[in-house]
Amino acid sequence: MMSYEKLHVYQCAIDFLGKTVQLIDEMPKGSSILVDQLKRASISMPLNIAEGAGKRSKADYRKYFDIARGSAMECGAILDVCLKLNLVRQDRYTPGKVLLERIVAMLTKLAET
């Protein structure tokens, strides 16, 4: 097992990515701009967490966790837009937002260490 796989925040980010795939499959046609943005931001989170976990200097470590945090915030905003535009159901939106709040909190702590 790689070191990043042991991080709870990485596991949560992978879980969010799975939820994103389900959500994207349910979005109506004509949402390709938001679908693409959500897909890229949700993929960015676990990739940057893994890269940050592999860095040796604290500055690099923090940098990648900050980038992952920004991607999580972006995912949250995209979900807000999708809800406002009636592209996502409330029962898909709420669990995603709750998970993102946990991810952001963990990444904030990791970036401060």
C-alpha positions in Angstrom: 0.0 0.0 0.0 1.3 3.4 -0.9 1.6 6.0 1.9 -1.1 8.3 0.4 -3.6 5.4 0.4 -3.5 5.4 4.2 -4.6 9.0 4.4 -8.3 9.3 5.4 -8.6 12.4 3.2 -7.4 10.5 0.2 -10.0 7.8 0.8 -12.7 10.5 1.1 -11.5 12.1 -2.1 -11.7 8.8 -3.9 -15.2 8.3 -2.5 -16.2 11.8 -3.7 -14.9 10.9 -7.1 -17.1 7.8 -7.2 -20.1 10.0 -6.2 -19.2 12.4 -8.9 -19.3 9.7 -11.6 -22.8 8.7 -10.5 -23.9 12.4 -10.4 -22.5 13.0 -13.9 -24.3 10.0 -15.3 -27.6 11.5 -14.1 -27.0 15.0 -15.4 -29.0 16.0 -18.5 -27.5 16.6 -21.9 -26.4 20.1 -22.5 -24.4 20.2 -19.2 -21.1 19.3 -20.7 -19.3 22.4 -19.5 -20.2 21.7 -15.9 -19.6 18.0 -16.3 -16.1 18.6 -17.6 -15.3 21.1 -14.9 -16.6 18.8 -12.1 -14.8 15.8 -13.5 -11.5 17.6 -13.7 -11.8 19.2 -10.2 -12.8 15.9 -8.6 -10.0 14.0 -10.2 -7.5 16.8 -9.2 -8.2 16.2 -5.5 -6.9 12.7 -5.0 -4.1 13.2 -7.5 -2.8 16.3 -5.6 -3.2 14.6 -2.2 -1.1 11.7 -3.4 1.5 14.0 -4.9 1.6 16.1 -1.7 2.0 13.0 0.4 5.1 12.0 -1.6 6.9 15.3 -1.1 9.7 15.6 1.4 9.8 19.3 2.0 7.0 20.9 4.1 6.6 23.7 1.6 5.9 21.3 -1.2 3.7 19.1 1.0 1.6 22.1 1.9 1.4 23.4 -1.6 -0.2 20.2 -3.0 -2.6 19.9 -0.1 -3.6 23.6 -0.8 -4.2 22.8 -4.4 -6.3 19.8 -3.5 -8.2 22.0 -1.1 -8.9 24.5 -3.9 -10.2 21.7 -6.1 -12.5 20.6 -3.3 -13.8 24.1 -3.0 -14.3 24.3 -6.7 -16.3 21.0 -6.6 -18.5 22.5 -3.9 -19.2 25.6 -6.0 -20.0 23.5 -9.1 -22.4 21.4 -7.1 -24.1 24.7 -5.9 -24.4 25.8 -9.5 -25.8 22.5 -10.6 -28.4 22.6 -7.8 -29.4 26.1 -8.7 -29.8 25.1 -12.4 -31.8 22.0 -11.4 -29.2 19.7 -13.0 -28.7 17.7 -9.8 -31.2 16.3 -7.3 -31.0 17.4 -3.7 -30.5 13.8 -2.5 -27.3 13.7 -4.6 -26.2 17.2 -3.7 -26.3 17.0 0.1 -24.1 13.9 0.6 -21.6 15.4 -1.8 -21.4 18.7 0.0 -21.1 17.0 3.4 -18.2 14.9 2.1 -16.5 18.0 0.6 -16.8 19.8 3.9 -14.9 17.0 5.6 -12.3 16.9 2.8 -11.8 20.7 3.0 -11.4 20.5 6.8 -8.8 17.7 6.6 -6.9 19.4 3.9 -6.9 22.7 5.8 -5.3 20.9 8.8 -2.8 19.0 6.6 -1.7 22.2 4.9 -1.1 23.9 8.3 1.3 21.1 9.5 
